Amino acid sequence: MKTRMNKLAVLVIIAAMVMFTGVAMAQAGGINGVYAVNGVSNCVIAPTGFTELVPNPPDGLWITATMIYEGVYTFHPHGYGTFRSLGHFNEQYGPYSGFGALAGTWNSGSESSNYDFTYTVAKDGAITFTIVPCTYTNCSITPEACSSPTYLDNIPTDGVISPDGKQLTVTCGSPLLLGIGTCSGGKFTESGVQAACQFAVSGFRVNEPIPEP
């Protein structure tokens, strides 16, 4: 019995060492891998922007949007990465009369959402993301729309990677406020339109790169 207990203790110690070593290596060299994720976002889009996360007047001038994502996060160990995704959305226009025939109606479609980021990862696996300016683009899935993409100025900032490096979760924490506008020469110009969003995706590491959506 004593021999069995000793062997069990040795196995537990080895497993702990392997786990700790894996995390330490991840922190020392960053994350290196491709992660397939899916999840959802819920947004309120305010054409006249927000004040304390409340859409600015006129009343009813807002659009709600729910999106389901299929995405790929690619991490390079030197602190750089990319997110490429395909999203499927339902959106509803507010009752504002200025929307005309669209007021109160539903719309559905698909769009790509892509951005580049830099990141840091802490010893406990917490990840902090920062957008690379003028890389976050949204394009409806039509050639005409993607020739003139919409740019956004913020991204989900919080993530966590599992100790074994196989699982990834990314969220935006509290509602994320995004400016919507254009980019020229690496400089973002906000149009006055803003979106307040909740975002959460999770997934797993894949052994080989998979096609980006």
C-alpha positions as CSV (number, residue, x, y, z in Angstrom):
1,M,0.0,0.0,0.0
2,K,2.8,2.4,0.9
3,T,4.5,1.7,-2.4
4,R,1.3,2.5,-4.3
5,M,0.9,5.7,-2.4
6,N,4.4,6.8,-3.1
7,K,3.9,6.1,-6.8
8,L,0.7,8.1,-6.8
9,A,2.4,11.0,-5.1
10,V,5.2,11.0,-7.7
11,L,2.6,11.0,-10.5
12,V,0.8,13.9,-9.0
13,I,4.0,15.9,-8.6
14,I,5.0,15.1,-12.2
15,A,1.6,16.2,-13.5
16,A,1.8,19.4,-11.5
17,M,5.3,20.1,-12.9
18,V,4.2,19.5,-16.5
19,M,1.2,21.9,-16.0
20,F,3.3,24.6,-14.4
21,T,6.0,24.2,-17.0
22,G,3.5,24.6,-19.8
23,V,2.1,27.8,-18.3
24,A,5.5,29.2,-17.6
25,M,6.6,28.6,-21.2
26,A,3.4,30.2,-22.4
27,Q,4.1,33.3,-20.3
28,A,7.8,33.5,-21.2
29,G,7.3,33.2,-24.9
30,G,3.7,34.3,-25.4
31,I,1.0,32.2,-27.1
32,N,1.7,30.3,-30.3
33,G,-1.2,28.7,-31.9
34,V,-4.5,28.8,-33.8
35,Y,-7.8,28.6,-32.0
36,A,-11.2,27.9,-33.5
37,V,-13.9,29.8,-31.6
38,N,-17.6,30.5,-31.8
39,G,-20.0,32.7,-29.7
40,V,-22.3,35.6,-29.7
41,S,-22.5,39.4,-29.5
42,N,-25.4,41.7,-28.7
43,C,-25.2,45.3,-29.7
44,V,-27.1,48.6,-29.7
45,I,-26.1,50.8,-32.5
46,A,-26.7,54.6,-32.0
47,P,-26.4,56.7,-35.2
48,T,-26.1,59.8,-33.0
49,G,-23.8,58.1,-30.4
50,F,-24.3,57.5,-26.7
51,T,-24.3,59.4,-23.4
52,E,-23.5,57.1,-20.5
53,L,-24.4,54.1,-22.7
54,V,-27.9,55.6,-23.5
55,P,-28.6,56.4,-27.2
56,N,-28.7,60.1,-27.9
57,P,-31.9,61.7,-29.2
58,P,-34.0,61.7,-31.2
59,D,-35.9,58.9,-29.4
60,G,-36.2,55.7,-31.2
61,L,-33.0,56.3,-33.3
62,W,-31.2,53.0,-32.6
63,I,-30.7,49.6,-34.0
64,T,-30.3,46.3,-32.0
65,A,-28.2,43.5,-33.5
66,T,-27.5,40.0,-32.4
67,M,-24.6,38.1,-34.0
68,I,-23.4,34.5,-34.0
69,Y,-19.7,34.2,-34.8
70,E,-17.5,31.5,-36.3
71,G,-14.0,32.7,-35.9
72,V,-10.3,32.0,-35.8
73,Y,-7.8,33.6,-33.4
74,T,-4.1,33.2,-34.5
75,F,-1.5,34.0,-31.8
76,H,2.2,34.6,-32.5
77,P,4.6,34.3,-29.5
78,H,6.0,37.8,-29.8
79,G,2.7,39.4,-28.8
80,Y,0.9,39.8,-32.1
81,G,-2.2,38.1,-33.5
82,T,-5.2,38.2,-35.8
83,F,-8.9,37.5,-35.5
84,R,-10.8,36.5,-38.7
85,S,-14.5,35.7,-38.5
86,L,-17.8,35.2,-40.2
87,G,-20.9,36.5,-38.4
88,H,-24.6,35.9,-39.0
89,F,-26.9,38.6,-37.6
90,N,-30.4,39.6,-36.9
91,E,-31.0,43.3,-36.4
92,Q,-34.1,45.4,-35.6
93,Y,-34.6,49.1,-36.4
94,G,-36.0,51.3,-33.7
95,P,-39.3,53.1,-34.2
96,Y,-37.7,56.4,-35.2
97,S,-39.8,57.9,-38.1
98,G,-36.6,59.0,-39.9
99,F,-35.9,55.3,-40.7
100,G,-38.9,55.5,-43.0
101,A,-40.1,52.0,-44.1
102,L,-37.3,50.4,-42.1
103,A,-38.7,51.7,-38.7
104,G,-39.5,48.8,-36.5
105,T,-38.6,46.1,-39.1
106,W,-36.1,43.2,-38.9
107,N,-33.2,42.5,-41.2
108,S,-30.8,39.5,-41.4
109,G,-27.5,38.8,-43.1
110,S,-23.9,37.8,-42.8
111,E,-20.7,39.8,-42.6
112,S,-17.0,39.4,-42.0
113,S,-15.4,40.9,-38.9
114,N,-11.6,41.0,-38.9
115,Y,-8.9,42.7,-36.9
116,D,-5.2,42.5,-35.8
117,F,-4.2,42.9,-32.2
118,T,-1.3,43.0,-29.8
119,Y,-1.6,41.1,-26.5
120,T,0.0,40.3,-23.2
121,V,-0.6,37.2,-21.1
122,A,-0.3,37.0,-17.3
123,K,1.0,34.1,-15.2
124,D,-2.6,33.0,-14.5
125,G,-3.5,32.9,-18.2
126,A,-5.4,36.2,-18.3
127,I,-5.0,37.9,-21.7
128,T,-5.2,41.6,-22.4
129,F,-5.9,42.6,-26.1
130,T,-5.2,45.9,-27.7
131,I,-6.3,46.8,-31.2
132,V,-3.9,47.5,-34.0
133,P,-5.3,50.8,-35.3
134,C,-7.3,50.8,-38.6
135,T,-7.4,47.0,-38.8
136,Y,-10.9,46.3,-37.5
137,T,-13.2,46.0,-40.5
138,N,-16.8,44.9,-41.0
139,C,-18.0,43.9,-44.5
140,S,-21.3,42.6,-45.5
141,I,-20.9,39.5,-47.7
142,T,-21.1,41.2,-51.0
143,P,-18.3,42.4,-53.2
144,E,-19.7,45.9,-53.3
145,A,-19.8,46.3,-49.5
146,C,-16.3,44.8,-49.0
147,S,-14.8,47.3,-51.4
148,S,-15.6,50.0,-48.8
149,P,-15.4,48.4,-45.4
150,T,-16.7,49.9,-42.1
151,Y,-13.9,50.5,-39.6
152,L,-14.2,50.2,-35.8
153,D,-11.9,51.6,-33.1
154,N,-12.1,49.0,-30.3
155,I,-12.1,45.3,-29.7
156,P,-12.9,42.8,-27.0
157,T,-10.1,43.3,-24.5
158,D,-10.3,40.4,-22.0
159,G,-9.4,36.8,-22.5
160,V,-8.1,33.7,-20.7
161,I,-6.2,30.7,-21.9
162,S,-6.3,27.4,-20.0
163,P,-3.2,26.1,-18.2
164,D,-2.6,23.4,-20.9
165,G,-3.0,26.0,-23.7
166,K,-5.8,24.2,-25.3
167,Q,-8.9,26.3,-24.4
168,L,-9.5,30.0,-25.1
169,T,-12.2,32.4,-24.0
170,V,-12.5,36.1,-25.1
171,T,-15.0,38.6,-23.8
172,C,-15.3,42.4,-23.5
173,G,-16.1,42.5,-19.8
174,S,-18.5,45.4,-19.3
175,P,-20.4,46.8,-22.4
176,L,-17.8,47.7,-25.0
177,L,-18.2,51.1,-26.7
178,L,-17.1,51.1,-30.3
179,G,-16.7,54.1,-32.6
180,I,-17.7,53.5,-36.3
181,G,-16.0,55.4,-39.0
182,T,-13.3,55.5,-41.7
183,C,-9.6,55.1,-41.9
184,S,-7.0,56.8,-44.0
185,G,-3.2,56.7,-43.6
186,G,-3.6,54.7,-40.5
187,K,-5.7,57.3,-38.8
188,F,-9.3,56.5,-37.6
189,T,-12.0,59.2,-38.1
190,E,-15.2,58.5,-36.2
191,S,-18.5,59.3,-38.0
192,G,-20.5,59.9,-34.8
193,V,-22.1,56.5,-35.0
194,Q,-21.4,54.3,-32.0
195,A,-22.2,50.7,-30.9
196,A,-22.4,49.4,-27.4
197,C,-21.8,45.6,-27.4
198,Q,-21.5,42.5,-25.3
199,F,-19.2,39.9,-26.8
200,A,-18.2,36.4,-25.8
201,V,-16.5,33.6,-27.8
202,S,-14.7,30.4,-26.7
203,G,-13.0,27.5,-28.4
204,F,-10.0,25.2,-28.6
205,R,-6.6,25.0,-30.2
206,V,-6.4,23.2,-33.5
207,N,-3.3,21.2,-34.5
208,E,-3.1,22.6,-38.0
209,P,-4.2,26.0,-39.3
210,I,-7.8,26.0,-40.6
211,P,-9.2,28.1,-43.4
212,E,-10.1,31.6,-42.2
213,P,-13.8,32.4,-42.6
